[in-house]
Structure formats: structure tokens, C-alpha cells
Amino acid sequence: MRTGRQYVESLCDERCIYLGGERVRDVPEHPAFRGVVRTIASLYDMALDPANGMIYRSTEIGGDANAVFMIPRSADDLRRRREAISCWARRTNGLVGRGPDHVGSFLAGFASAPEFFARGRREFGENVSRFYRQVVEQDLYVSYVIIPPQIDRSTTAQGQEEPFLQAGVCAERDGGIVIRGAQMLGTAAAISNYLFVSCIVPLRPGDEDYALSFVTSVATPGLKLYPRRPYAAGQPSVFDYPLSTQFDETDALVVFDDVFVPWENVFVYRDVEMTRAQFFATAAHVLGNTQAQIRLVTKLKFLIGIARKIAAMNRIDAIPSVQETLGELASLAAVVEGMVLAAEASCVIDDNGVARPNSRFLYGAMGLQAELYPRAVHLLRQLAGGGVIQVPDSYKELVDPETQADVRRYVRSTGVSAEERIKLFKLAWDLAGSEFGSRHHQYEMFYAGAPYVSKGYAYRNYGYEEATGLVDSFLRTYDLTSATEANEL
Ligand SMILES: Cc1cc2nc3c(=O)[nH]c(=O)nc-3n(C[C@H](O)[C@H](O)[C@H](O)COP(=O)(O)OP(=O)(O)OC[C@H]3O[C@@H](n4cnc5c(N)ncnc54)[C@H](O)[C@@H]3O)c2cc1C
């Protein structure tokens, strides 16, 4: 396990990131990344502190490791894993979606089934196990890009205007393969150590060049990151944008300009069926998305906490309709938390001995997410009213002798200072209305696929036999004959 400082030092390499028309030279000190890098560093330090209960004994490496990387073998392992993930989520208020625990969970799922990958080539199974051990031993931060760039969604890779728009293998060389093309949308790629690259979107026969999965260091020559506009840079202070400045994990288009990948880093090669199946035949998708739901539970609690405090500060909390709004928020949060706990309590041990959270409840929660999170944000905005806008431009108006008297007199609540009020309402705006907050709205709707994809998971994993069985048994309790006889009576 590594310290926060060691994590920060690991980012000082030759990674190629373009922002504002320039190549970023110093990731840990760049204004776009400095805040979130410090946040992630603090997560590593938290994990090392035994008081946080995040350390477990890993049989895979024969030593102590961070429980977020655990391959769970029982409901109790799932609980320990959840507590570790929650511990990190509390530090970020669930606002870092792709911390090391997200893809780390996918990799744990892959490593639980090396024989699945060995079906492609024997070495691929060994590659998966070895890379997982490396992640656990070295506490590596892995992010992923598993979606083709949004160019033409009516077809798959082979139907695009030209070859290698989607990342694919363009050549084999001594000792490995050469990757050309692009993938989206590398959340945290700029601040991670490795990228897992694949395609979760179903491919067709003929797409073999794109039917791959592999890992590559973010600093590999030819790998370029094009992040969207960062939200931390240029903000006046943490006081004004407390979330943008500390939790903007950034998202990036990843371009592979003939990137060499050694065979040791390849998990699936030119196999359409296995490229998709790696996520679902192993526990990877279930474990990775359980991490996401555990994180969401904390985020919803944080949102509700802000809503509750705003209602109290504005003295609207005794109004029945306001309590109804707060009650709806409480229900939304409780539903997700309940689903996480239900999935854990009714986990299923798979053929590899892995405790998989029950997919009915996991995917049931995910299927609601595209409506649930936007609804929660909407309710927060409804309660906040113009208070999130009636705040001065920056903390400076609170301290400048020319302006502070006005601000302190008029931007306050009964018994609450201007500083306290502005602090809370600026926080609410950063969550619900800033560009950072707006990106989170989009994130919760899309991070696990478009809403039709998440609902498709819910559809495929519900297990309709029980529901249709109920209907069938009821339908058997009456028929046409009984109707005729009843009428005769
Ligand atoms: C903030 C954010 C962070 C992300 N981070 C990552 C990451 O770290 N790694 C990663 O790999 N990906 C990441 N993603 C990408 C994410 O996985 C994709 O956004 C997601 O898979 C949906 O693909 P898309 O955006 O191309 O939307 P599309 O698939 O193009 O869908 C957009 C809309 O088009 C319609 N539509 C398209 N196709 C169909 C269809 N077949 N049937 C019905 N309707 C259809 C629907 O209305 C749908 O909502 C992230 C996305 C966001 C927004």
C-alpha cells in the first residue's frame, strides 16, 4: 500500500495531456488537477491508517492490502468492502466517481476468473492475475475507456466512415500489438496510473480488430489525453467552489496514436464474444457497479444534508409541503441504500466462489438512476430558490471593507451569519448548478451507459419467473368453466 505522497510522485512522468492549447507539464501542480490530486492523495493516506479499517489480508498477494480491491468470497467480505468504499466516499461526498476503487473492482472481478481469459490464450489468464496482483501490491490507480467515441451510433466499428476511429489493433509487432484510434470518456485518466481499454458496447463479427481488452500505462508513448474544460482552474477559492476545486476528477477523450502494448498487458484479443462477455461472465460488472452505487448512497445523503440545512436556515422546514419535498428526497436516498444492502444480503456465490451482489437489486437501482439523481437535484434546487444566486461573486465581498457591511447585513438568515449562509448556499450551487454540478447530473445519467442501457440491465437481471409465476398461479385459480358455473348458480 502506498502513501498519498507516493501517489502524487507517480504522476510525474511523460504522460501527454493537452489543455488550453498546451501540453500539461506538471500534473500534480497544474491548476486543473492540483485539487483533485490532493484529494486522491488523502484517500491513499486514509487507507493506510488502521483506524479507518480499510486494510485486509489479501490471499492473492499474501499481504496487507486495501479492502476496496478485495475479491469478495462471502456476504461478510462484501460488507467489509462496502465499508472501505464508503469510507473513501465520505471523504469525497461521493463526488469522485472513478477513484481507484471503481476500476479496481472490475479488475477484482476479472482476476476471480482467470480461466475465462485463458480460453482466448493461456497467457491471457496469467496476464489478468498478474496485473491484478500488481494493482493490489502497488496500490495502482486504474481508470478505463470502454466506449467508442460518439461518431455514428447507428453502426459498430467496421461501419464507421474510416477504419480506426474506434481504438483497435492496426499491427502486430515483436512482443505485442499496436493500437490506433480513440475511446471515450476517460474519467480520471489524467490523474491515474494505468488505463484499462476495451469495448463494452456489443460488437459484430467483422469487428475483430476492435474486439480487445488490455491495460496500458497512461504515460505510454503515443497515448494522448484531451480532457474537457476543467472546473477547478480559475475558481476564486475553495470557499466559493468547494466541490469544483477539490473533486473535479476530469474526463478525457483518449487517443491512441500507434500505441505499443506488450502481450503481457493483453486480456482479450480479436474476440467479439469474449470482449463483451468479460464484463458479465465474470463478476467484474457487478462489483464495479456496486462500488458506484455505494458511492451514490453517500452522495445522496450529502445532497439531502444540504437540502435539510437550507430548509432550516430559511426557516421553511415547518411548512408541510417543504417536509413533503424533504420526505421525497429521503425516499430517493433510502431506496438506493436499501438496494445496496439488499444486494449484499442476498448475494450469490458464483462458480468461481465470488460473492456477487444480487443483480436484481443492483441493476434495479441502476435502472432508476437516470431519473432518480436528476430528481434529487431538482428538489434541492426547488428548496433553495434564489438563495443560491443571491450570493456575492466571491469571498472577497465578505472581507473587503467597502462591501462587507452590505453583504453581512443583507445576505444572512435569522441567527445565522453571512459567512455561514454564503458558505452553505455556494456549496449547494456547486452541487446543483455549477458546471461541475451539471457534469455530475450527466455523469449519473450516463456513466454506466445511456439510460436505455441501464434499464436493459434491470430488465435482463430482474428474474421475471417469480413475477410471472405469481400471475400464472393466480390465473389457475379461475377459468371459463368456473365463470359459466357461477353464472348458472
Ligand atoms: C461524465 C461522464 C463520465 C464518463 N466516464 C466514462 C469513463 O470513465 N469511461 C468510459 O468508458 N466511459 C465513460 N463515460 C461514457 C459513458 O459510458 C457513455 O456516455 C455511455 O456509454 C453512453 O454512450 P454515449 O454517451 O455515446 O450515448 P449514446 O449511446 O449515443 O446515447 C445517447 C442517447 O441516444 C439515444 N440512443 C442511442 N443509441 C440508442 C439505442 N441503440 N437505442 C435507443 N436509444 C439510443 C438515447 O436517447 C441515448 O440516451 C462517461 C460519460 C459521462 C457523461
The ligand as an SDF file (V2000), in Angstrom:
LIG
                    3D

 53 58  0  0  0  0  0  0  0  0999 V2000
  -19.4780   12.4430  -17.1460 C   0  0  0  0  0  0  0  0  0  0  0  0
  -19.2490   11.1450  -17.8480 C   0  0  0  0  0  0  0  0  0  0  0  0
  -18.1670   10.3600  -17.4850 C   0  0  0  0  0  0  0  0  0  0  0  0
  -17.9180    9.1670  -18.1470 C   0  0  0  0  0  0  0  0  0  0  0  0
  -16.8290    8.4100  -17.8080 N   0  0  0  0  0  0  0  0  0  0  0  0
  -16.5200    7.3140  -18.5180 C   0  0  0  0  0  0  0  0  0  0  0  0
  -15.3370    6.5570  -18.2340 C   0  0  0  0  0  0  0  0  0  0  0  0
  -14.5900    6.8490  -17.3090 O   0  0  0  0  0  0  0  0  0  0  0  0
  -15.0550    5.5050  -19.0270 N   0  0  0  0  0  0  0  0  0  0  0  0
  -15.8560    5.1340  -20.0710 C   0  0  0  0  0  0  0  0  0  0  0  0
  -15.5380    4.1570  -20.7400 O   0  0  0  0  0  0  0  0  0  0  0  0
  -16.9670    5.8210  -20.3540 N   0  0  0  0  0  0  0  0  0  0  0  0
  -17.3130    6.8900  -19.6150 C   0  0  0  0  0  0  0  0  0  0  0  0
  -18.4180    7.6130  -19.9170 N   0  0  0  0  0  0  0  0  0  0  0  0
  -19.0690    7.3090  -21.1810 C   0  0  0  0  0  0  0  0  0  0  0  0
  -20.3300    6.5990  -20.9610 C   0  0  0  0  0  0  0  0  0  0  0  0
  -20.0450    5.2730  -20.7610 O   0  0  0  0  0  0  0  0  0  0  0  0
  -21.1620    6.8600  -22.2180 C   0  0  0  0  0  0  0  0  0  0  0  0
  -21.5750    8.2020  -22.1420 O   0  0  0  0  0  0  0  0  0  0  0  0
  -22.3280    5.9210  -22.2360 C   0  0  0  0  0  0  0  0  0  0  0  0
  -21.8830    4.6340  -22.5200 O   0  0  0  0  0  0  0  0  0  0  0  0
  -23.3700    6.3060  -23.2540 C   0  0  0  0  0  0  0  0  0  0  0  0
  -22.8130    6.4180  -24.5280 O   0  0  0  0  0  0  0  0  0  0  0  0
  -22.9650    7.7610  -25.3220 P   0  0  0  0  0  0  0  0  0  0  0  0
  -22.6090    8.8830  -24.4100 O   0  0  0  0  0  0  0  0  0  0  0  0
  -22.2370    7.6520  -26.5780 O   0  0  0  0  0  0  0  0  0  0  0  0
  -24.5000    7.8820  -25.5760 O   0  0  0  0  0  0  0  0  0  0  0  0
  -25.3090    7.1890  -26.7580 P   0  0  0  0  0  0  0  0  0  0  0  0
  -25.1030    5.7250  -26.7230 O   0  0  0  0  0  0  0  0  0  0  0  0
  -25.0110    7.8640  -28.0230 O   0  0  0  0  0  0  0  0  0  0  0  0
  -26.7790    7.5230  -26.3020 O   0  0  0  0  0  0  0  0  0  0  0  0
  -27.2460    8.8720  -26.2590 C   0  0  0  0  0  0  0  0  0  0  0  0
  -28.7450    8.8200  -26.4580 C   0  0  0  0  0  0  0  0  0  0  0  0
  -29.0350    8.3940  -27.7940 O   0  0  0  0  0  0  0  0  0  0  0  0
  -30.1680    7.5210  -27.7830 C   0  0  0  0  0  0  0  0  0  0  0  0
  -29.7380    6.2230  -28.2720 N   0  0  0  0  0  0  0  0  0  0  0  0
  -28.5170    5.9360  -28.7950 C   0  0  0  0  0  0  0  0  0  0  0  0
  -28.4640    4.6590  -29.1690 N   0  0  0  0  0  0  0  0  0  0  0  0
  -29.6480    4.1000  -28.8640 C   0  0  0  0  0  0  0  0  0  0  0  0
  -30.2010    2.7950  -28.9950 C   0  0  0  0  0  0  0  0  0  0  0  0
  -29.4940    1.7870  -29.5300 N   0  0  0  0  0  0  0  0  0  0  0  0
  -31.4530    2.5760  -28.5460 N   0  0  0  0  0  0  0  0  0  0  0  0
  -32.1740    3.5680  -28.0030 C   0  0  0  0  0  0  0  0  0  0  0  0
  -31.7040    4.8370  -27.8530 N   0  0  0  0  0  0  0  0  0  0  0  0
  -30.4670    5.1000  -28.2950 C   0  0  0  0  0  0  0  0  0  0  0  0
  -30.6890    7.5240  -26.3560 C   0  0  0  0  0  0  0  0  0  0  0  0
  -31.6180    8.5570  -26.2200 O   0  0  0  0  0  0  0  0  0  0  0  0
  -29.4450    7.8460  -25.5440 C   0  0  0  0  0  0  0  0  0  0  0  0
  -29.7480    8.3790  -24.2820 O   0  0  0  0  0  0  0  0  0  0  0  0
  -18.7530    8.7670  -19.2200 C   0  0  0  0  0  0  0  0  0  0  0  0
  -19.8440    9.5640  -19.5700 C   0  0  0  0  0  0  0  0  0  0  0  0
  -20.1040   10.7250  -18.8860 C   0  0  0  0  0  0  0  0  0  0  0  0
  -21.2890   11.5430  -19.2970 C   0  0  0  0  0  0  0  0  0  0  0  0
  1  2  1  0
  2  3  1  0
  2 52  2  0
  3  4  2  0
  4  5  1  0
  4 50  1  0
  5  6  2  0
  6  7  1  0
  6 13  1  0
  7  8  2  0
  7  9  1  0
  9 10  1  0
 10 11  2  0
 10 12  1  0
 12 13  2  0
 13 14  1  0
 14 15  1  0
 14 50  1  0
 15 16  1  0
 16 17  1  0
 16 18  1  0
 18 19  1  0
 18 20  1  0
 20 21  1  0
 20 22  1  0
 22 23  1  0
 23 24  1  0
 24 25  2  0
 24 26  1  0
 24 27  1  0
 27 28  1  0
 28 29  2  0
 28 30  1  0
 28 31  1  0
 31 32  1  0
 32 33  1  0
 33 34  1  0
 33 48  1  0
 34 35  1  0
 35 36  1  0
 35 46  1  0
 36 37  1  0
 36 45  1  0
 37 38  2  0
 38 39  1  0
 39 40  1  0
 39 45  2  0
 40 41  1  0
 40 42  2  0
 42 43  1  0
 43 44  2  0
 44 45  1  0
 46 47  1  0
 46 48  1  0
 48 49  1  0
 50 51  2  0
 51 52  1  0
 52 53  1  0
M  END
$$$$
